[in-house]
Amino acid sequence: MAQKNNIQFTIRKCTASDQHAVMSLFRDGILEHVYPAFFKAMSHPDHVGVALSLCMAGYVLGGSSYFQALLFGSAWAGLIYYCCHEIYEGYMVRRLSTDMADIQANYLDNPDNGLWVAEADVNGQQKVVGVLAVMGKRGEEEGGRFEDWNGGVMAEESEFVQDVGDGSYGEMFLMVVEFPLRRKTLGSQLMQKALDFCKDQGYSRLVLDVSSAHTAAISLLQKFTFAQTGSHSNTHANRWFSRLARINVMRMEKFI
C-alpha cells in the first residue's frame, strides 16, 4: 500500500467478482488511445499536405466555396480517425474473444499467469482503479514473434543479453490506471508488481508491445530502463488502415 496526495492504493490479486470492473477498465484503456493516435497521425507532414490539397480542390471545385473546402479536408481527417478507431477497437475485440473471454481459466487458475487489480478509496468506497495482467511464455514460443510482423525490425542479437535458463519470460498484456488517478505512483507500483512476479516465477525478462501513440506508457518504460528490441507496423487490421494511421508498435524488454 502506498500513499500520495491523500490517496491510498492497494494492489491485490484479481477475483471473479472483479471481472466487470476489469473489463470496463480494459475497454476504456484501449479506446482512449484513439484520439492521441489520430492527432499524431494528422500532424504528419504527409497528412497535412493531403488535407491542404483536398481543401484547395474543394475550394476550386465548389466555385470558391469555403464550405466545400472545409468539407473535403474534413473527409480526409474523418478517414484517418476511422482508421485509428478500427485499429484499437479491433485489438480490443480480439482480446475480448481470447484470453479476456475467460479470466478464470486463463489467469486465476493458471499459476504461470498473473492478474491484479488496484483499489482506492473513492468517496468513502473501495473502487477498482487499475488493472495489470502478465502471461508466462516459454522460449520456444517466441521464435516466430517477428515472422508475421509487417515491416518488422528487430535489434541485432549482440545488442542485448541472451536468455538464461529455459528461456521463459513474462509478457505484459494489460496495464491500465483510471485517468483521474494517474501520475500518483500507481503506474510505477503496478510495473514493479509485474517485475516482482516475473522474478518470483523465474522468468528471465518482462516484455510488452506498446504503440507509438501511448507516450505515457513509453515514459514509464524508460523510467524502468526497458529497452526497445524491435518494431513493426502490423496492427492486424487492414494494411491500409495501419499505413494511414501511421501507428508503430514497439517491442520493449527488460531483463530481470
Secondary structure as UniProt FT lines:
FT   STRAND          2..4
FT   TURN            5..6
FT   STRAND          7..13
FT   HELIX           16..18
FT   HELIX           19..31
FT   TURN            32..33
FT   HELIX           34..42
FT   HELIX           45..61
FT   TURN            62..63
FT   HELIX           66..96
FT   TURN            97..98
FT   HELIX           99..102
FT   HELIX           104..108
FT   TURN            111..112
FT   STRAND          114..122
FT   TURN            123..124
FT   STRAND          125..137
FT   HELIX           139..142
FT   TURN            143..148
FT   TURN            150..151
FT   STRAND          153..154
FT   HELIX           157..159
FT   TURN            165..166
FT   STRAND          169..177
FT   HELIX           179..181
FT   TURN            182..183
FT   HELIX           186..201
FT   STRAND          205..211
FT   TURN            212..213
FT   HELIX           215..223
FT   TURN            224..225
FT   STRAND          227..232
FT   HELIX           239..245
FT   STRAND          249..255
//
